[in-house]
């Protein structure tokens, strides 16, 4: 389905993986959007994994950047986190 709509995406994925590996090996401290457990400042619990901007260095994720959100965006984020938790719990148990 993805291939039919977007075409072959493996080159894009492999390019980003190479960039991440280089950043880690060279301790470059670059910002990448990566899947990470949400910082408590996001208000969605620390078990929710989201695509968040993080500083990547020699130890992997060295710092998670906090995105500013208005009240509506926070509400939608919390709704999404709840749906993710429900799906996880449904599949996990």
C-alpha positions in Angstrom: 0.0 0.0 0.0 2.7 2.5 1.0 4.8 1.6 -2.1 1.8 2.1 -4.4 1.1 5.6 -3.0 4.7 6.8 -2.3 7.0 4.7 -4.3 10.1 3.1 -2.9 11.0 4.9 0.3 14.0 2.7 1.3 16.6 5.2 0.0 15.1 7.9 2.3 15.2 5.7 5.3 18.7 4.4 4.6 19.9 8.0 4.2 18.5 9.0 7.6 20.0 5.9 9.2 23.4 6.8 7.8 23.0 10.4 9.1 22.1 9.2 12.5 25.0 6.7 12.7 27.4 9.5 11.6 26.0 11.9 14.2 26.5 9.3 16.9 30.0 8.2 15.9 31.1 11.8 15.5 29.3 13.1 18.6 27.9 15.9 16.4 25.0 16.9 18.7 22.5 17.3 15.9 18.7 17.6 16.1 16.7 14.7 14.7 13.0 13.8 15.1 13.1 10.4 16.6 10.8 8.1 18.5 11.3 8.6 22.2 9.4 8.4 25.5 7.7 11.7 26.0 9.3 14.0 28.6 7.1 14.6 31.6 6.7 18.2 30.5 4.5 17.0 27.6 1.8 16.0 30.2 1.0 12.7 28.6 2.9 10.3 30.9 6.4 9.0 30.4 5.3 5.7 28.8 4.0 7.2 25.6 6.5 7.1 22.7 6.2 10.0 20.2 8.3 11.4 17.3 10.0 14.2 19.1 13.0 16.5 18.2 16.0 15.3 20.2 19.7 16.2 20.3 21.6 13.1 19.2 25.3 12.6 20.2 27.7 9.8 21.1 25.3 8.4 23.7 22.2 8.5 21.5 19.5 10.8 22.7 21.3 13.3 24.8 18.5 15.9 25.3 14.8 16.0 24.3 13.6 19.4 23.0 10.3 20.6 24.3 7.9 21.8 21.6 5.6 24.7 22.6 1.9 24.0 22.4 -1.3 26.0 22.8 -4.2 24.6 24.7 -5.8 23.0 21.7 -2.6 21.4 20.6 -2.1 20.1 24.2 -5.6 18.7 24.2 -5.1 16.9 20.9 -1.7 15.6 22.0 -3.3 14.1 25.1 -6.1 12.6 23.0 -3.5 11.0 20.7 -1.5 9.7 23.7 -4.6 8.1 25.2 -5.4 6.4 21.9 -1.8 5.1 21.6 -2.0 3.8 25.2 -5.3 2.1 24.5 -3.9 0.4 21.4 -0.8 -0.7 23.2 -2.8 -2.1 26.1 -5.2 -3.9 23.7 -2.3 -5.6 21.9 -0.2 -6.2 25.0 -2.8 -8.0 27.1 
